Amino acid sequence: MSCNCCNPYKAECGNICDGFVIDIIAPVNATYSIVADYLGGQIKIDAITLAGDKPTFDLSQINPFYIYTFAVFLNGIALSFIDIDLVEYQCFELRAKPYGAAFVTTPLIVI
């Protein structure tokens, strides 16, 4: 996943126990997935999201001392996002840790 991402959104450090929230509003009930390469394989985490909610991913089972680059998928389609400054992101870089604040992005728009 990380090889195909030219401009990751750096979510910096966050507490894996509080999950990862992408600040977008789901237009319909859907399952969002994040996928990352990890030690020669891939990990996938799903977030069942109701219309009007923000996708929130449970990170409690990931390695808290690893830097992940997650691509986001909806129905098998890779999503890209833009921020308020019109910067485009194809993935998210997360530096997990077992303490601190939750991972929450700035408000984003799916493109």
The first five atom37 places (N, CA, C, CB, O) and aatype in JSON, in Angstrom:
{
  "aatype": [12, 15, 4, 2, 4, 4, 2, 14, 18, 11, 0, 6, 4, 7, 2, 9, 4, 3, 7, 13, 19, 9, 3, 9, 9, 0, 14, 19, 2, 0, 16, 18, 15, 9, 19, 0, 3, 18, 10, 7, 7, 5, 9, 11, 9, 3, 0, 9, 16, 10, 0, 7, 3, 11, 14, 16, 13, 3, 10, 15, 5, 9, 2, 14, 13, 18, 9, 18, 16, 13, 0, 19, 13, 10, 2, 7, 9, 0, 10, 15, 13, 9, 3, 9, 3, 10, 19, 6, 18, 5, 4, 13, 6, 10, 1, 0, 11, 14, 18, 7, 0, 0, 13, 19, 16, 16, 14, 10, 9, 19, 9],
  "atom_mask": [
    [1, 1, 1, 1, 1],
    [1, 1, 1, 1, 1],
    [1, 1, 1, 1, 1],
    [1, 1, 1, 1, 1],
    [1, 1, 1, 1, 1],
    [1, 1, 1, 1, 1],
    [1, 1, 1, 1, 1],
    [1, 1, 1, 1, 1],
    [1, 1, 1, 1, 1],
    [1, 1, 1, 1, 1],
    [1, 1, 1, 1, 1],
    [1, 1, 1, 1, 1],
    [1, 1, 1, 1, 1],
    [1, 1, 1, 0, 1],
    [1, 1, 1, 1, 1],
    [1, 1, 1, 1, 1],
    [1, 1, 1, 1, 1],
    [1, 1, 1, 1, 1],
    [1, 1, 1, 0, 1],
    [1, 1, 1, 1, 1],
    [1, 1, 1, 1, 1],
    [1, 1, 1, 1, 1],
    [1, 1, 1, 1, 1],
    [1, 1, 1, 1, 1],
    [1, 1, 1, 1, 1],
    [1, 1, 1, 1, 1],
    [1, 1, 1, 1, 1],
    [1, 1, 1, 1, 1],
    [1, 1, 1, 1, 1],
    [1, 1, 1, 1, 1],
    [1, 1, 1, 1, 1],
    [1, 1, 1, 1, 1],
    [1, 1, 1, 1, 1],
    [1, 1, 1, 1, 1],
    [1, 1, 1, 1, 1],
    [1, 1, 1, 1, 1],
    [1, 1, 1, 1, 1],
    [1, 1, 1, 1, 1],
    [1, 1, 1, 1, 1],
    [1, 1, 1, 0, 1],
    [1, 1, 1, 0, 1],
    [1, 1, 1, 1, 1],
    [1, 1, 1, 1, 1],
    [1, 1, 1, 1, 1],
    [1, 1, 1, 1, 1],
    [1, 1, 1, 1, 1],
    [1, 1, 1, 1, 1],
    [1, 1, 1, 1, 1],
    [1, 1, 1, 1, 1],
    [1, 1, 1, 1, 1],
    [1, 1, 1, 1, 1],
    [1, 1, 1, 0, 1],
    [1, 1, 1, 1, 1],
    [1, 1, 1, 1, 1],
    [1, 1, 1, 1, 1],
    [1, 1, 1, 1, 1],
    [1, 1, 1, 1, 1],
    [1, 1, 1, 1, 1],
    [1, 1, 1, 1, 1],
    [1, 1, 1, 1, 1],
    [1, 1, 1, 1, 1],
    [1, 1, 1, 1, 1],
    [1, 1, 1, 1, 1],
    [1, 1, 1, 1, 1],
    [1, 1, 1, 1, 1],
    [1, 1, 1, 1, 1],
    [1, 1, 1, 1, 1],
    [1, 1, 1, 1, 1],
    [1, 1, 1, 1, 1],
    [1, 1, 1, 1, 1],
    [1, 1, 1, 1, 1],
    [1, 1, 1, 1, 1],
    [1, 1, 1, 1, 1],
    [1, 1, 1, 1, 1],
    [1, 1, 1, 1, 1],
    [1, 1, 1, 0, 1],
    [1, 1, 1, 1, 1],
    [1, 1, 1, 1, 1],
    [1, 1, 1, 1, 1],
    [1, 1, 1, 1, 1],
    [1, 1, 1, 1, 1],
    [1, 1, 1, 1, 1],
    [1, 1, 1, 1, 1],
    [1, 1, 1, 1, 1],
    [1, 1, 1, 1, 1],
    [1, 1, 1, 1, 1],
    [1, 1, 1, 1, 1],
    [1, 1, 1, 1, 1],
    [1, 1, 1, 1, 1],
    [1, 1, 1, 1, 1],
    [1, 1, 1, 1, 1],
    [1, 1, 1, 1, 1],
    [1, 1, 1, 1, 1],
    [1, 1, 1, 1, 1],
    [1, 1, 1, 1, 1],
    [1, 1, 1, 1, 1],
    [1, 1, 1, 1, 1],
    [1, 1, 1, 1, 1],
    [1, 1, 1, 1, 1],
    [1, 1, 1, 0, 1],
    [1, 1, 1, 1, 1],
    [1, 1, 1, 1, 1],
    [1, 1, 1, 1, 1],
    [1, 1, 1, 1, 1],
    [1, 1, 1, 1, 1],
    [1, 1, 1, 1, 1],
    [1, 1, 1, 1, 1],
    [1, 1, 1, 1, 1],
    [1, 1, 1, 1, 1],
    [1, 1, 1, 1, 1],
    [1, 1, 1, 1, 1]
  ],
  "atom_positions": [
    [[0.81, -1.19, 0.0], [0.0, 0.0, 0.0], [0.86, 1.26, 0.0], [-0.92, 0.0, 1.19], [0.62, 2.17, -0.8]],
    [[1.85, 1.32, 0.88], [2.61, 2.55, 1.03], [3.37, 2.92, -0.23], [3.56, 2.42, 2.19], [3.66, 4.1, -0.45]],
    [[3.72, 1.94, -1.07], [4.47, 2.24, -2.29], [3.65, 3.04, -3.29], [4.94, 0.95, -2.93], [4.22, 3.77, -4.11]],
    [[2.34, 2.92, -3.24], [1.48, 3.6, -4.2], [1.0, 4.96, -3.72], [0.31, 2.73, -4.51], [0.21, 5.6, -4.41]],
    [[1.44, 5.4, -2.58], [0.94, 6.63, -2.0], [1.98, 7.72, -2.08], [0.52, 6.42, -0.55], [3.02, 7.66, -1.42]],
    [[1.71, 8.74, -2.91], [2.7, 9.81, -3.07], [2.61, 10.91, -2.02], [2.54, 10.42, -4.42], [3.6, 11.57, -1.74]],
    [[1.45, 11.1, -1.44], [1.29, 12.2, -0.49], [0.42, 11.76, 0.7], [0.66, 13.43, -1.19], [-0.78, 12.02, 0.71]],
    [[1.04, 11.11, 1.7], [0.22, 10.67, 2.83], [-0.17, 11.81, 3.75], [0.96, 9.62, 3.62], [0.6, 12.74, 3.97]],
    [[-1.38, 11.74, 4.29], [-1.81, 12.65, 5.35], [-1.16, 12.15, 6.62], [-3.41, 12.71, 5.49], [-1.4, 11.01, 7.04]],
    [[-0.33, 12.96, 7.23], [0.39, 12.54, 8.43], [-0.46, 12.81, 9.66], [1.76, 13.27, 8.53], [-0.6, 13.95, 10.1]],
    [[-1.02, 11.73, 10.21], [-1.85, 11.86, 11.4], [-1.01, 11.92, 12.66], [-2.83, 10.69, 11.48], [-1.55, 12.02, 13.77]],
    [[0.31, 11.85, 12.5], [1.25, 11.95, 13.62], [1.0, 10.86, 14.65], [1.15, 13.31, 14.28], [0.62, 9.74, 14.3]],
    [[1.22, 11.18, 15.9], [1.09, 10.18, 16.96], [-0.32, 10.17, 17.51], [2.1, 10.44, 18.09], [-0.97, 11.21, 17.62]],
    [[-0.78, 8.99, 17.86], [-2.1, 8.86, 18.44], [-2.21, 7.59, 19.24], [0.0, 0.0, 0.0], [-1.46, 6.64, 19.02]],
    [[-3.14, 7.57, 20.15], [-3.36, 6.44, 21.02], [-4.16, 5.36, 20.29], [-4.1, 6.87, 22.31], [-5.27, 5.62, 19.82]],
    [[-3.59, 4.17, 20.18], [-4.28, 3.09, 19.46], [-5.57, 2.69, 20.15], [-3.37, 1.88, 19.32], [-6.48, 2.16, 19.51]],
    [[-5.67, 2.92, 21.46], [-6.87, 2.51, 22.2], [-8.08, 3.38, 21.86], [-6.61, 2.57, 23.69], [-9.22, 2.96, 22.06]],
    [[-7.85, 4.59, 21.35], [-8.95, 5.49, 21.02], [-9.35, 5.42, 19.56], [-8.56, 6.9, 21.36], [-10.3, 6.09, 19.14]],
    [[-8.66, 4.62, 18.76], [-9.02, 4.44, 17.37], [-8.53, 5.55, 16.46], [0.0, 0.0, 0.0], [-7.8, 6.45, 16.88]],
    [[-8.95, 5.47, 15.22], [-8.59, 6.44, 14.18], [-9.87, 6.92, 13.53], [-7.61, 5.81, 13.13], [-10.63, 6.12, 12.98]],
    [[-10.1, 8.23, 13.58], [-11.32, 8.84, 13.04], [-10.96, 9.67, 11.82], [-12.03, 9.71, 14.11], [-10.13, 10.58, 11.9]],
    [[-11.58, 9.36, 10.69], [-11.42, 10.2, 9.5], [-12.58, 11.18, 9.51], [-11.39, 9.34, 8.16], [-13.75, 10.77, 9.49]],
    [[-12.27, 12.45, 9.54], [-13.29, 13.49, 9.68], [-13.98, 13.77, 8.35], [-12.66, 14.78, 10.22], [-13.8, 14.82, 7.73]],
    [[-14.78, 12.79, 7.94], [-15.69, 12.92, 6.8], [-17.05, 12.44, 7.28], [-15.18, 12.1, 5.52], [-17.13, 11.69, 8.25]],
    [[-18.09, 12.85, 6.63], [-19.43, 12.38, 6.98], [-19.85, 11.34, 5.96], [-20.45, 13.58, 7.04], [-19.92, 11.62, 4.76]],
    [[-20.12, 10.13, 6.43], [-20.55, 9.06, 5.53], [-21.91, 9.41, 4.92], [-20.61, 7.7, 6.27], [-22.85, 9.7, 5.66]],
    [[-22.04, 9.4, 3.6], [-23.31, 9.74, 2.97], [-24.36, 8.63, 3.09], [-23.09, 10.05, 1.52], [-25.56, 8.9, 3.06]],
    [[-23.9, 7.38, 3.23], [-24.81, 6.24, 3.35], [-24.19, 5.23, 4.32], [-25.08, 5.57, 1.95], [-23.0, 5.32, 4.64]],
    [[-24.99, 4.29, 4.78], [-24.45, 3.2, 5.6], [-23.45, 2.43, 4.73], [-25.59, 2.26, 6.14], [-23.76, 2.05, 3.6]],
    [[-22.25, 2.21, 5.27], [-21.23, 1.53, 4.47], [-20.13, 0.99, 5.38], [-20.63, 2.49, 3.43], [-20.02, 1.37, 6.55]],
    [[-19.33, 0.09, 4.81], [-18.15, -0.41, 5.51], [-16.92, 0.19, 4.84], [-18.1, -1.97, 5.5], [-16.63, -0.09, 3.67]],
    [[-16.2, 1.0, 5.57], [-14.93, 1.55, 5.13], [-13.83, 0.61, 5.6], [-14.71, 3.01, 5.67], [-13.95, 0.0, 6.66]],
    [[-12.77, 0.49, 4.82], [-11.64, -0.36, 5.2], [-10.35, 0.43, 5.08], [-11.58, -1.64, 4.31], [-10.19, 1.25, 4.17]],
    [[-9.43, 0.18, 6.0], [-8.07, 0.69, 5.86], [-7.16, -0.52, 5.72], [-7.65, 1.59, 7.1], [-7.33, -1.53, 6.4]],
    [[-6.17, -0.4, 4.81], [-5.27, -1.5, 4.51], [-3.85, -0.96, 4.51], [-5.62, -2.16, 3.13], [-3.58, 0.11, 3.98]],
    [[-2.94, -1.74, 5.13], [-1.53, -1.33, 5.19], [-0.64, -2.55, 5.04], [-1.22, -0.6, 6.52], [-1.02, -3.66, 5.41]],
    [[0.55, -2.34, 4.48], [1.57, -3.37, 4.47], [2.14, -3.48, 5.88], [2.7, -3.06, 3.42], [2.32, -2.47, 6.56]],
    [[2.43, -4.72, 6.29], [3.01, -4.91, 7.62], [3.81, -6.21, 7.65], [1.91, -4.92, 8.72], [3.24, -7.3, 7.52]],
    [[5.11, -6.09, 7.81], [6.02, -7.23, 7.95], [5.8, -8.3, 6.87], [5.84, -7.85, 9.31], [5.67, -9.49, 7.18]],
    [[5.78, -7.87, 5.63], [5.65, -8.78, 4.51], [4.24, -9.2, 4.17], [0.0, 0.0, 0.0], [4.04, -9.95, 3.2]],
    [[3.27, -8.75, 4.92], [1.87, -9.08, 4.64], [1.05, -7.81, 4.63], [0.0, 0.0, 0.0], [1.58, -6.71, 4.5]],
    [[-0.25, -7.98, 4.76], [-1.14, -6.83, 4.82], [-2.08, -6.98, 6.0], [-1.94, -6.66, 3.51], [-2.46, -8.09, 6.37]],
    [[-2.45, -5.85, 6.57], [-3.49, -5.86, 7.59], [-4.65, -5.02, 7.07], [-2.97, -5.31, 8.97], [-4.46, -4.04, 6.35]],
    [[-5.86, -5.44, 7.44], [-7.06, -4.73, 7.01], [-7.95, -4.54, 8.23], [-7.81, -5.51, 5.87], [-8.18, -5.47, 9.0]],
    [[-8.45, -3.33, 8.4], [-9.35, -3.01, 9.5], [-10.6, -2.38, 8.91], [-8.66, -2.06, 10.55], [-10.52, -1.42, 8.15]],
    [[-11.75, -2.92, 9.27], [-13.02, -2.41, 8.77], [-13.7, -1.53, 9.81], [-13.95, -3.56, 8.37], [-13.54, -1.71, 11.01]],
    [[-14.47, -0.56, 9.32], [-15.3, 0.29, 10.18], [-16.69, 0.35, 9.56], [-14.68, 1.75, 10.33], [-16.89, 0.97, 8.51]],
    [[-17.65, -0.29, 10.21], [-19.04, -0.21, 9.76], [-19.54, 1.16, 10.2], [-19.93, -1.38, 10.36], [-19.56, 1.47, 11.39]],
    [[-19.95, 1.98, 9.23], [-20.26, 3.38, 9.48], [-21.68, 3.68, 9.01], [-19.25, 4.3, 8.78], [-22.06, 3.37, 7.88]],
    [[-22.46, 4.29, 9.88], [-23.82, 4.68, 9.53], [-23.83, 6.03, 8.84], [-24.71, 4.72, 10.79], [-22.94, 6.85, 9.06]],
    [[-24.82, 6.26, 8.0], [-24.96, 7.55, 7.3], [-24.95, 8.67, 8.33], [-26.26, 7.59, 6.45], [-25.66, 8.61, 9.34]],
    [[-24.15, 9.7, 8.07], [-24.06, 10.85, 8.98], [-22.97, 10.73, 10.01], [0.0, 0.0, 0.0], [-22.65, 11.71, 10.68]],
    [[-22.37, 9.54, 10.16], [-21.28, 9.33, 11.12], [-19.93, 9.44, 10.43], [-21.41, 7.96, 11.8], [-19.85, 9.5, 9.2]],
    [[-18.87, 9.47, 11.23], [-17.5, 9.5, 10.72], [-16.91, 8.09, 10.85], [-16.63, 10.55, 11.5], [-17.09, 7.44, 11.88]],
    [[-16.21, 7.61, 9.83], [-15.57, 6.3, 9.94], [-14.56, 6.3, 11.09], [-14.88, 5.92, 8.62], [-13.68, 7.16, 11.17]],
    [[-14.71, 5.32, 11.98], [-13.83, 5.2, 13.14], [-13.29, 3.78, 13.17], [-14.58, 5.55, 14.47], [-14.05, 2.82, 13.25]],
    [[-11.98, 3.65, 13.11], [-11.31, 2.36, 13.01], [-10.71, 1.94, 14.35], [-10.23, 2.4, 11.93], [-10.04, 2.74, 15.01]],
    [[-10.94, 0.71, 14.73], [-10.39, 0.15, 15.96], [-8.95, -0.27, 15.71], [-11.24, -1.07, 16.46], [-8.69, -1.2, 14.94]],
    [[-8.01, 0.41, 16.34], [-6.59, 0.13, 16.15], [-5.99, -0.66, 17.31], [-5.82, 1.41, 15.97], [-4.78, -0.8, 17.4]],
    [[-6.83, -1.17, 18.19], [-6.33, -1.79, 19.42], [-5.47, -3.03, 19.19], [-7.48, -2.15, 20.31], [-4.73, -3.43, 20.09]],
    [[-5.54, -3.64, 18.02], [-4.77, -4.86, 17.76], [-3.49, -4.62, 16.94], [-5.63, -5.86, 17.03], [-2.79, -5.57, 16.61]],
    [[-3.18, -3.36, 16.62], [-1.97, -3.12, 15.82], [-0.77, -2.91, 16.74], [-2.16, -1.89, 14.9], [-0.92, -2.66, 17.93]],
    [[0.42, -3.01, 16.16], [1.67, -2.79, 16.88], [1.77, -1.31, 17.25], [2.9, -3.24, 16.02], [1.79, -0.46, 16.36]],
    [[1.83, -0.97, 18.55], [1.84, 0.43, 18.95], [3.17, 1.15, 18.71], [1.49, 0.53, 20.39], [3.29, 2.33, 19.02]],
    [[4.17, 0.46, 18.15], [5.47, 1.08, 17.94], [5.9, 1.02, 16.48], [6.52, 0.41, 18.81], [7.09, 0.94, 16.18]],
    [[4.93, 1.05, 15.59], [5.19, 0.94, 14.16], [4.55, 2.12, 13.45], [4.65, -0.41, 13.6], [3.53, 2.63, 13.91]],
    [[5.13, 2.56, 12.34], [4.53, 3.62, 11.53], [3.8, 2.95, 10.37], [5.62, 4.65, 11.01], [4.41, 2.27, 9.54]],
    [[2.49, 3.14, 10.31], [1.65, 2.53, 9.29], [1.28, 3.55, 8.22], [0.37, 1.92, 9.91], [1.1, 4.73, 8.52]],
    [[1.16, 3.08, 6.99], [0.61, 3.89, 5.91], [-0.62, 3.15, 5.4], [1.66, 4.13, 4.76], [-0.52, 2.13, 4.72]],
    [[-1.79, 3.69, 5.76], [-3.07, 3.06, 5.43], [-3.71, 3.71, 4.21], [-4.01, 3.13, 6.62], [-3.81, 4.94, 4.13]],
    [[-4.14, 2.89, 3.26], [-5.01, 3.34, 2.18], [-6.43, 3.08, 2.65], [-4.69, 2.6, 0.81], [-6.67, 2.16, 3.43]],
    [[-7.38, 3.9, 2.19], [-8.78, 3.77, 2.6], [-9.59, 3.28, 1.41], [-9.34, 5.12, 3.14], [-9.45, 3.78, 0.29]],
    [[-10.45, 2.29, 1.67], [-11.29, 1.72, 0.62], [-12.75, 1.76, 1.02], [-10.86, 0.28, 0.31], [-13.1, 1.63, 2.2]],
    [[-13.59, 1.94, 0.03], [-15.04, 1.85, 0.19], [-15.54, 0.96, -0.94], [-15.74, 3.27, 0.17], [-15.41, 1.32, -2.12]],
    [[-16.12, -0.18, -0.6], [-16.58, -1.14, -1.61], [-15.47, -1.53, -2.59], [-17.76, -0.57, -2.39], [-15.71, -1.68, -3.79]],
    [[-14.26, -1.69, -2.07], [-13.14, -2.1, -2.9], [-12.49, -1.01, -3.72], [0.0, 0.0, 0.0], [-11.54, -1.28, -4.46]],
    [[-12.98, 0.21, -3.62], [-12.44, 1.33, -4.39], [-11.59, 2.2, -3.46], [-13.58, 2.17, -5.05], [-12.05, 2.62, -2.4]],
    [[-10.35, 2.47, -3.87], [-9.46, 3.32, -3.08], [-9.97, 4.76, -3.11], [-8.0, 3.24, -3.61], [-10.3, 5.29, -4.17]],
    [[-10.02, 5.37, -1.95], [-10.49, 6.75, -1.84], [-9.32, 7.72, -1.74], [-11.4, 6.92, -0.62], [-8.25, 7.37, -1.22]],
    [[-9.52, 8.92, -2.22], [-8.6, 10.03, -2.04], [-9.37, 11.14, -1.34], [-7.99, 10.52, -3.41], [-10.6, 11.18, -1.38]],
    [[-8.65, 12.03, -0.71], [-9.25, 13.09, 0.09], [-8.56, 14.42, -0.2], [-9.17, 12.76, 1.6], [-7.41, 14.44, -0.62]],
    [[-9.28, 15.52, 0.03], [-8.65, 16.84, -0.01], [-8.99, 17.56, 1.29], [-9.12, 17.68, -1.26], [-10.02, 17.32, 1.91]],
    [[-8.09, 18.45, 1.67], [-8.34, 19.25, 2.88], [-8.78, 20.65, 2.49], [-7.08, 19.3, 3.77], [-8.99, 20.94, 1.31]],
    [[-8.92, 21.51, 3.47], [-9.4, 22.88, 3.26], [-8.5, 23.68, 2.31], [-9.5, 23.61, 4.59], [-8.96, 24.61, 1.65]],
    [[-7.2, 23.3, 2.25], [-6.25, 24.0, 1.38], [-6.14, 23.34, 0.0], [-4.88, 24.04, 2.04], [-5.26, 23.69, -0.79]],
    [[-7.05, 22.39, -0.28], [-7.1, 21.66, -1.55], [-5.88, 20.77, -1.79], [-7.23, 22.64, -2.7], [-5.52, 20.5, -2.93]],
    [[-5.24, 20.32, -0.7], [-4.15, 19.36, -0.79], [-4.77, 17.97, -0.86], [-3.16, 19.49, 0.43], [-5.64, 17.64, -0.06]],
    [[-4.31, 17.17, -1.82], [-4.87, 15.84, -2.01], [-4.03, 14.79, -1.29], [-4.95, 15.5, -3.51], [-2.81, 14.84, -1.28]],
    [[-4.74, 13.82, -0.68], [-4.09, 12.73, 0.05], [-4.67, 11.41, -0.45], [-4.29, 12.87, 1.59], [-5.88, 11.27, -0.61]],
    [[-3.79, 10.42, -0.69], [-4.23, 9.1, -1.12], [-4.18, 8.08, 0.02], [-3.38, 8.61, -2.27], [-4.68, 6.97, -0.12]],
    [[-3.59, 8.46, 1.15], [-3.45, 7.53, 2.27], [-3.17, 8.31, 3.55], [-2.33, 6.5, 1.99], [-3.05, 9.54, 3.53]],
    [[-3.06, 7.57, 4.65], [-2.81, 8.18, 5.96], [-1.61, 7.51, 6.61], [-4.06, 8.06, 6.87], [-1.52, 6.28, 6.64]],
    [[-0.7, 8.33, 7.12], [0.44, 7.8, 7.85], [0.16, 7.96, 9.34], [1.77, 8.53, 7.44], [-0.07, 9.07, 9.83]],
    [[0.18, 6.84, 10.06], [-0.11, 6.85, 11.48], [1.08, 6.34, 12.26], [-1.36, 6.0, 11.79], [1.6, 5.25, 11.98]],
    [[1.52, 7.1, 13.23], [2.56, 6.66, 14.15], [1.85, 6.36, 15.46], [3.71, 7.76, 14.32], [1.52, 7.26, 16.24]],
    [[1.63, 5.09, 15.69], [0.85, 4.67, 16.86], [1.68, 4.7, 18.13], [0.29, 3.28, 16.64], [2.91, 4.6, 18.11]],
    [[0.98, 4.84, 19.24], [1.59, 4.72, 20.56], [0.5, 4.29, 21.54], [2.28, 6.07, 21.01], [-0.69, 4.5, 21.27]],
    [[0.88, 3.72, 22.66], [-0.13, 3.18, 23.58], [-0.71, 4.21, 24.55], [0.47, 2.07, 24.37], [-1.33, 3.83, 25.54]],
    [[-0.53, 5.5, 24.3], [-1.03, 6.55, 25.2], [-1.25, 7.82, 24.4], [-0.05, 6.8, 26.39], [-0.88, 7.88, 23.22]],
    [[-1.82, 8.83, 25.0], [-1.99, 10.13, 24.35], [-3.37, 10.3, 23.75], [0.0, 0.0, 0.0], [-4.32, 9.58, 24.08]],
    [[-3.48, 11.26, 22.85], [-4.75, 11.63, 22.23], [-5.12, 10.66, 21.12], [-4.7, 13.07, 21.69], [-4.27, 9.9, 20.63]],
    [[-6.37, 10.69, 20.72], [-6.85, 9.85, 19.62], [-6.36, 10.4, 18.29], [-8.39, 9.77, 19.64], [-6.03, 11.58, 18.17]],
    [[-6.32, 9.52, 17.28], [-6.04, 9.93, 15.91], [-7.32, 10.53, 15.34], [-5.53, 8.73, 15.04], [-8.31, 9.82, 15.2]],
    [[-7.31, 11.79, 15.0], [-8.46, 12.42, 14.34], [-7.9, 13.34, 13.27], [-9.38, 13.2, 15.36], [-7.02, 14.16, 13.55]],
    [[-8.4, 13.23, 12.05], [-7.93, 14.09, 10.98], [-8.62, 15.45, 11.06], [-8.18, 13.44, 9.6], [-9.6, 15.61, 11.79]],
    [[-8.12, 16.4, 10.31], [-8.86, 17.64, 10.09], [-10.04, 17.3, 9.19], [-7.93, 18.76, 9.47], [-10.05, 16.23, 8.59]],
    [[-11.02, 18.19, 9.06], [-12.12, 17.89, 8.13], [-11.61, 17.68, 6.71], [-13.16, 19.03, 8.14], [-10.81, 18.47, 6.2]],
    [[-12.07, 16.61, 6.08], [-11.63, 16.25, 4.74], [-12.85, 16.03, 3.85], [-10.74, 14.98, 4.77], [-13.97, 15.84, 4.32]],
    [[-12.6, 16.06, 2.55], [-13.62, 15.8, 1.55], [-13.15, 14.64, 0.69], [-13.92, 17.07, 0.67], [-12.0, 14.62, 0.25]],
    [[-14.02, 13.66, 0.46], [-13.69, 12.54, -0.42], [-13.8, 13.02, -1.86], [-14.64, 11.31, -0.17], [-14.77, 13.67, -2.24]],
    [[-12.78, 12.7, -2.66], [-12.82, 13.07, -4.08], [-12.81, 11.83, -4.95], [-11.62, 13.97, -4.45], [-12.84, 11.93, -6.17]]
  ]
}
